[in-house]
Amino acid sequence: ETLKKEISAWQEKRNTIARPMEWRFTTEDARIKLKKLYPRLL
């Protein structure tokens, strides 16, 4: 129960910050590295 309260408080705080996602690579890099998951559209 205590853990749930702590997680809920952390989650609420984290959501109010609303920081943008910091991607570690570009979409082009993802297409190369994860070729099977990112098929090239014609």
C-alpha positions in Angstrom: 0.0 0.0 0.0 2.8 2.4 0.9 4.6 1.6 -2.3 1.4 2.3 -4.4 1.2 5.7 -2.7 4.8 6.5 -3.4 4.5 5.5 -7.0 1.3 7.4 -7.4 3.0 10.6 -6.0 6.0 10.1 -8.2 3.8 9.6 -11.3 1.7 12.7 -10.6 4.8 14.8 -10.1 6.4 13.4 -13.3 3.3 14.0 -15.3 3.0 17.7 -14.2 6.6 18.4 -15.4 5.6 17.3 -19.0 9.1 17.3 -20.4 9.4 16.5 -24.1 10.8 13.1 -25.1 14.6 13.1 -25.6 15.1 10.7 -28.5 18.5 9.2 -28.7 18.5 8.7 -32.5 16.6 10.0 -35.5 13.9 8.3 -37.4 16.4 7.6 -40.2 18.7 5.9 -37.8 15.8 3.9 -36.4 14.9 2.7 -39.8 18.5 1.5 -40.3 18.9 -0.1 -36.8 15.4 -1.5 -36.6 14.9 -2.3 -40.2 12.3 -5.1 -39.6 10.2 -2.8 -37.4 10.4 0.3 -39.6 9.6 -0.7 -43.2 10.4 1.9 -45.8 7.2 3.4 -47.3 7.1 4.0 -51.0 
